[in-house]
Amino acid sequence: MDTPDVFTITAHDAATLESWVRSTSLQQGQITRAKIILALSEGMPVMDVAAAQRVSRKTVHKWKKRFIESGPEGLLDQARPGRPSVIDAEIVNRVLTLTTSRIPHESTHWSVSLMAKYAGVTTWQVRQIWNAADLKPHRLRTFKISNDPQFAEKVVDIVGLYMDPPDNALVLCVDEKTQIQALDRTQPGLPLAPGRIGSRTHDYKRNGTAALFAAFNILTGEVIGRVEKRSRSKEFLAFLKQVERQTPKDKEL
């Protein structure tokens, strides 16, 4: 058993280390080192300190020595000597090729550990390569490409109509969104108040679905909307009549 020797620290250093222990933003390693020094200063044997912090006695002696030499500053992470690690170009190419051209059969997308396994590299190397190439396999953005052979020509015509409409013309930009869930909360929410955030109940009740028709006035930015229970030609024509009634004849929509 280790015989505890006399080890004292100043009140200022003790206050610094105690603030580290209470911190919620410092790295866990730095907090553990502070706990080691504080425990030693209270007379706890090295073996007990090592067991309490789940480290080896060698580690306890290491940080005790660092603290004696440099105080709290000695417990901070230090830059490692030597040149920074360089990842071989072949490794970079292998990881990038796998990331962009293949999907692992056991998952829907690449993870750091999976890529490290397939590419035969470390997880650190995978992270460095992905960060440098701004690759985020866990994120996905959907898109749709039209199979209309005249798609490009139609886009040109529509954009040209918006940019240079005919004189005294009524230009309509209309769209619909169907299957909107009509949800309502089971209880009224509590409003925002000084010292209290607004809140609402987690529970809701379903009131079926609705269809939203909307027209955008390109000239004024006004939006004309209409909500219907169904989305058929009947409802769509009724909406167009509403748009016509609400739109002045001398303005474009």
Salt bridges, closest charged atoms under 4 A:
ASP2 OD2 - ARG57 NH1 3.75
ASP5 OD2 - LYS64 NZ 2.90
ASP13 OD1 - HIS12 ND1 3.78
GLU69 OE2 - LYS65 NZ 2.55
ASP77 OD1 - ARG33 NH2 2.84
GLU90 OE2 - ARG94 NH1 3.94
GLU106 OE1 - HIS105 ND1 3.21
ASP148 OD2 - LYS154 NZ 2.62
GLU228 OE2 - ARG226 NE 2.51
GLU235 OE2 - ARG232 NH2 2.72
GLU244 OE2 - LYS249 NZ 3.70
